[in-house]
C-alpha cells in the first residue's frame, strides 16, 4: 500500500475527479470527495447522530459492510480498531473509490464485488454486519435480510433504511379475522411502499418502508432490536430461529435453475 506521504492534495484531487461522482463525502488528507453533496457533509452528518451506539473499541472483531459504496463506514470501523473489515458492493465504480480512499488513508480493508444475495459465498459470520442505505434499492428486501441472518451476521447488525409514510408504530394482534379491514388503514400498520418508476430521480429505489415496516421486517428475519439511536438507524442482535425459511428455499431453487 502506498504511503500517505506520497500523496499530494493535487494528486488526490485529480484521482477523485477521475473516479467519477462520489456519493460519500470522505476527507482524504484535506480533500473532500463530495463537497457539494445535496445532503451536506454526508455521511458524516448522519454518522455523528448514532456513532455512540457502535462499540468504540472493535479490537478483536470482524466487520462486514454490505453495500459499502465508497467505504465511509468501513473506514470508520477500521479506525475503531477492527481486526478485519470486508466491504462488498455490486458496483465496481464505488469499489474503485473505496480502494483509493483506503489507500490514501493507509487503512487495510478487503473489498469484494458481490451483491447481498451472494453473501453465502463468504462462508463466514462477522461480529458486526453493516447494512445501511441498501434495503430500498433491492427488489427482494426481505430475502436479503433472511440471507444476512442465515449466513453472515454472527452477533450485531447495524441497519438503516430511508423511511416514508409516518413514524407511528401500532401494537398489532398476532392474527386478525379475514373480514377485519380497518387495521390496514392504521398509520402505524407496517407498509412497504413500491416505487414503480423512480423516486428522487433514482430508478433503483424500489421499496420504501415506514417505521413500523422496518421494525416488523427486522423481527421477522430473526433480529432483536436493541437500540434505535437515530430516526432511521437500528442496532440489532441476531436471534436464533428467526427468518422465513421458505424464501431461502425458493432462492436456492432459483440458483440451481440458473446454474
KAHUKA-V44000 format. One line per field, one symbol per residue. ss: DSSP state (@ for helix, = for strand, . for the rest). psi: psi as a letter, one per 30 degrees, with the letter a starting at -180 (. if undefined). A space follows every 50 residues. Layout:
# KAHUKA-V44000
ss->???
psi->???
This chain:
# KAHUKA-V44000
ss->...@@@..@@@@@@@@@@........==..==...........@@@@@@@ @@@........=====.....@@@@@@@@....======..@@@@@@@@@ @@@@@....====..@@@@@@@...=======..@@@...@@@@@@@@@@ @.========..=..................@@@@......===....=. .=....===.@@@@@@@@@@..========..======......@@@@@@ @@@@@@@@.
psi->kkkeffkleeeeeeeeefgakkekjkjihfkkfifgkfgbikgeeeeffg effkkfjgkglkkkjkhfbggeeeeeeefggkekkkkklfjfeeeeeeee eeeefhkjkkkkjklffgfffegllkekkkikgeefgkfieeeeeeeeee efjedkkjkkkkklglgkjkjllflklegjfffffkfgkkkjkkjedlkh gjfgjekjlleeeeeeeeefggkkjfkiflefkkklkklkglljeeeeee eeeeeeee.
